[in-house]
Amino acid sequence: MANPFHLAWFLQGSSAQAWGEEWTGHIGASWMVPELFVDLARTLERACFDYVLIEDSSYIGESYGASTAVYLENAIAVPRQDPSVIAALMTQRTSRIGIVPTFGTYSHHPYLLARLIASLDQISLGRIGWNAVTGSSDYAAMNYGLTGLPEHDTRYDMADEYMAAVRALWGSWEPGAVVDDKERGVFIDPGKVHHVNFEGKFYKTRGPLNAGPCPQGQPVIAQAGGSPRGRQFAARHADTIVAHAKGLGGMKAYRDDVRRHMIACGRNPGDCKVLFMVAPILGETEELAQEHKRRRAAHAAAQVKQRLAFFGKLISVDFSDFDLDRPICDIEITTNGHQLNLEQFKRIAGTRTLRETMADYNATGLSVELVGTPDAVAAQMGEAMEEVGGDGYLFSLPNVSRRVLAEIEDGLVPALQARGLVRKAYSFAQFRDNLLDF
Ligand SMILES: Cc1cc2nc3c(=O)[nH]c(=O)nc-3n(C[C@H](O)[C@H](O)[C@H](O)COP(=O)(O)O)c2cc1C
């Protein structure tokens, strides 16, 4: 039997997400105290997921019509709490699953970031990852007093240096530095804690890190750069990559490319797990699953404006003036934001119009369409992974609710486990060890 594959979850921030969707109860009132998301982490831990990635973008959308209105009215990525808070809460109610908050290299000084992640790694006993993003919106940059973001590839040059600074800070504590020796009256061995004095072209930091050592030494790095420069960055630094790639051919090409880049920077390609986005639609029968798909599609068709606003925020494009009924291939669209998303969107759109494409619920980046009974979907997931060569999936569902989580935990995951496709128990206490287990 083939190796099992990995599962992770993409949580669209700590927010009133899925507001207005079915089965979300009182999310409009209860979002502030994020019990649903803590429940989500516990549920996914019972299902032996590798990690929960907590998305963040640090600003309220304003791309659509240069106004925040559509975002505020429809709860599109707003409100968003700081991901470190929900990450900390999740660590205290779980014991094995990895927790991966997102922080931007434009918004946090390397010392602040290194300290925050080290503290989270400590309180979780080695289960923290950092989703390292370079940002894609000038609005976000302006929230931090900048005039805008640097040019796309320069952001990755800066992020390479940023990583060096952060790693140096985490490395300022040698293993065994905390001796806790009451007899000698020594808590920390001063010979094992080092100054950093990092001075690069873009960043400067001193150290040593006052937070103390990370249980994982260097916490897990997650990344999602999709452009050629982004992939090079991810291949150099990441333990796991979350990817937009459409279709089995696209997924395989993406993974092969990452592995090639890893070899080029002297890394073992097995040391980074590339997970592809999916949003399974499940039903007790094939007909029920198809019915759920029809409902999802009808919902998307009724939300063209909101979906354009969401996608426009993601790629920093104002779609409000675009002719919805013109073929996308006839419209000039460019971005200094997420380039791969835009390219893929154009490819998926083909000769379709903006309205037609946005009404397609699956238009903005899922790898394989999964619709059916838990067993049928489990089989499809297994076949796709076999074709692609590994490493697993990132669930990204637009309608997060306890009902949807139960379908995954009690329906899909047991079906995957019965086929030997995913783990039935964690082998290790720490995040990276579980990630590299197979
Ligand atoms: C699954 C996934 C999750 C992402 N999460 C975030 C996020 O939370 N915050 C963010 O600013 N960017 C996020 N991104 C965007 C990436 O960091 C990256 O900018 C994007 O994939 C485009 O790649 P490029 O910048 O190399 O063109 C995510 C991308 C993907 C595919």
The ligand as an SDF file (V2000), in Angstrom:
LIG
                    3D

 31 33  0  0  0  0  0  0  0  0999 V2000
   -3.6970   28.1590    0.5380 C   0  0  0  0  0  0  0  0  0  0  0  0
   -3.1400   29.5420    0.5330 C   0  0  0  0  0  0  0  0  0  0  0  0
   -3.1890   30.2940    1.6900 C   0  0  0  0  0  0  0  0  0  0  0  0
   -2.6940   31.6010    1.7210 C   0  0  0  0  0  0  0  0  0  0  0  0
   -2.8050   32.3410    2.8790 N   0  0  0  0  0  0  0  0  0  0  0  0
   -2.4090   33.6320    2.8680 C   0  0  0  0  0  0  0  0  0  0  0  0
   -2.5850   34.4420    4.0240 C   0  0  0  0  0  0  0  0  0  0  0  0
   -3.1110   34.0160    5.0290 O   0  0  0  0  0  0  0  0  0  0  0  0
   -2.1880   35.7300    3.9670 N   0  0  0  0  0  0  0  0  0  0  0  0
   -1.6080   36.2700    2.8540 C   0  0  0  0  0  0  0  0  0  0  0  0
   -1.2450   37.4480    2.8700 O   0  0  0  0  0  0  0  0  0  0  0  0
   -1.4080   35.5150    1.7590 N   0  0  0  0  0  0  0  0  0  0  0  0
   -1.8070   34.2240    1.7410 C   0  0  0  0  0  0  0  0  0  0  0  0
   -1.6380   33.4610    0.6150 N   0  0  0  0  0  0  0  0  0  0  0  0
   -0.9650   34.0550   -0.5430 C   0  0  0  0  0  0  0  0  0  0  0  0
    0.4530   33.5890   -0.6860 C   0  0  0  0  0  0  0  0  0  0  0  0
    1.2430   33.9340    0.4180 O   0  0  0  0  0  0  0  0  0  0  0  0
    1.0570   34.1190   -1.9760 C   0  0  0  0  0  0  0  0  0  0  0  0
    1.2060   35.5130   -1.9060 O   0  0  0  0  0  0  0  0  0  0  0  0
    0.1740   33.7550   -3.1460 C   0  0  0  0  0  0  0  0  0  0  0  0
    0.0020   32.3580   -3.2000 O   0  0  0  0  0  0  0  0  0  0  0  0
    0.7230   34.2430   -4.4730 C   0  0  0  0  0  0  0  0  0  0  0  0
    2.0230   33.8350   -4.6860 O   0  0  0  0  0  0  0  0  0  0  0  0
    3.0610   34.8640   -5.2280 P   0  0  0  0  0  0  0  0  0  0  0  0
    3.1080   35.9730   -4.2260 O   0  0  0  0  0  0  0  0  0  0  0  0
    4.3630   34.1110   -5.2870 O   0  0  0  0  0  0  0  0  0  0  0  0
    2.5760   35.3480   -6.5590 O   0  0  0  0  0  0  0  0  0  0  0  0
   -2.1260   32.1500    0.5630 C   0  0  0  0  0  0  0  0  0  0  0  0
   -2.0840   31.3820   -0.6090 C   0  0  0  0  0  0  0  0  0  0  0  0
   -2.5800   30.0980   -0.6260 C   0  0  0  0  0  0  0  0  0  0  0  0
   -2.4960   29.2990   -1.8820 C   0  0  0  0  0  0  0  0  0  0  0  0
  1  2  1  0
  2  3  1  0
  2 30  2  0
  3  4  2  0
  4  5  1  0
  4 28  1  0
  5  6  2  0
  6  7  1  0
  6 13  1  0
  7  8  2  0
  7  9  1  0
  9 10  1  0
 10 11  2  0
 10 12  1  0
 12 13  2  0
 13 14  1  0
 14 15  1  0
 14 28  1  0
 15 16  1  0
 16 17  1  0
 16 18  1  0
 18 19  1  0
 18 20  1  0
 20 21  1  0
 20 22  1  0
 22 23  1  0
 23 24  1  0
 24 25  2  0
 24 26  1  0
 24 27  1  0
 28 29  2  0
 29 30  1  0
 30 31  1  0
M  END
$$$$
